[in-house]
């Protein structure tokens, strides 16, 4: 998966540039490198996780409202070697959302959260 330049004609729509899947092998490029250009949230989730399914629509509503300044990388922890990635970042439960900026993790939260919480979480780092 490659990140593309954001097309501002689609600011309010969920687009591949704003919300995308990544994995252990593409994480460095998709998240760490990309976080030098814009904030990247990483949602570590699992298909069997009820709170993960509750958080996903909240994130899908919030992310497009930031006009490309915030991206969301989704990591399905049960696919391939992604649990190694979750372990690297000390994810003990799901969902765990990490915020990356300038190549570093700056903040995180766990569990499903309401929209106002997610917005405040992001706003604190813009």
C-alpha positions in Angstrom: 0.0 0.0 0.0 1.3 3.4 -0.8 0.1 6.7 0.6 -1.1 9.1 -2.0 -1.2 12.9 -1.9 -4.5 14.1 -0.4 -7.1 15.2 -2.9 -9.0 18.1 -1.3 -12.0 17.5 -3.5 -12.8 14.6 -1.3 -12.2 16.1 2.1 -15.4 15.0 3.7 -15.4 11.5 2.2 -13.7 8.4 3.5 -10.9 7.9 1.0 -7.9 5.6 0.6 -5.6 8.4 1.4 -7.2 9.1 4.8 -8.1 5.7 6.1 -6.1 2.6 5.0 -4.9 -0.8 6.2 -1.3 -1.5 7.0 0.8 -4.3 8.4 4.1 -5.2 9.9 5.9 -5.0 6.6 4.6 -1.6 5.6 4.3 0.1 9.0 7.6 2.0 8.7 6.6 3.6 5.4 2.8 4.0 6.0 3.0 5.3 9.6 6.5 6.4 10.8 7.6 8.1 7.6 4.1 9.5 6.8 3.9 11.0 10.3 6.5 13.6 9.3 3.9 15.1 7.0 0.7 14.6 8.9 -0.6 13.0 12.1 -1.2 9.3 11.7 -3.5 7.4 14.1 -3.0 3.7 14.2 -6.0 1.6 15.2 -4.9 -1.9 16.5 -8.1 -3.9 16.3 -9.4 -7.5 16.0 -12.4 -8.8 14.3 -13.6 -10.7 17.4 -13.5 -7.4 19.5 -16.8 -5.8 20.2 -15.3 -2.4 21.3 -13.2 -2.4 18.1 -16.4 -2.5 16.0 -17.9 0.3 18.2 -14.9 2.6 17.7 -14.5 2.1 13.9 -17.5 4.2 12.9 -16.5 7.0 15.2 -13.0 7.1 13.6 -14.5 6.9 10.1 -16.6 10.0 10.9 -13.9 12.0 12.6 -10.8 11.4 10.3 -12.2 12.9 7.1 -13.1 16.1 8.8 -9.4 17.0 9.3 -8.9 17.7 5.5 -6.0 15.3 5.2 -4.1 16.6 8.2 -4.9 13.3 10.0 -4.7 9.8 8.6 -5.9 6.5 10.1 -3.9 3.3 9.6 -5.8 0.2 10.6 -3.9 -2.9 11.8 -5.8 -6.1 12.1 -3.8 -7.8 14.8 -4.9 -11.3 13.9 -3.6 -11.1 10.3 -0.2 -12.3 9.3 2.5 -11.1 11.6 0.7 -8.0 12.9 0.6 -9.3 16.5 4.4 -8.8 16.5 3.6 -5.1 15.7 1.1 -4.9 18.5 3.6 -6.4 20.8 6.3 -4.0 19.8 4.1 -1.1 20.9 2.9 -2.8 24.0 -0.8 -3.1 23.0 -2.3 -5.2 25.8 -6.0 -4.9 24.8 -8.0 -3.9 21.8 -8.8 -1.5 20.4 -5.6 0.5 21.1 -5.1 3.7 19.1 -1.7 5.3 18.9 -1.0 8.8 17.6 2.2 9.3 15.6 3.7 12.7 14.8 7.2 13.4 13.5 8.1 9.8 13.5 7.3 9.1 17.1 4.4 7.9 19.2 3.0 10.9 21.0 -0.2 9.5 22.7 -2.5 6.6 22.9 -5.9 5.5 24.2 -7.6 2.2 24.7 -11.2 0.9 24.2 -14.1 2.4 22.4 -14.5 6.2 23.0 -17.2 8.7 22.0 -16.6 11.1 19.1 -15.9 14.2 21.4 -13.1 12.2 23.1 -11.5 11.3 19.8 -11.7 14.9 18.5 -10.2 16.3 21.8 -7.4 13.6 21.6 -6.5 14.7 18.0 -6.9 18.4 18.7 -4.3 18.2 21.5 -1.7 17.3 18.9 -2.5 19.4 15.9 
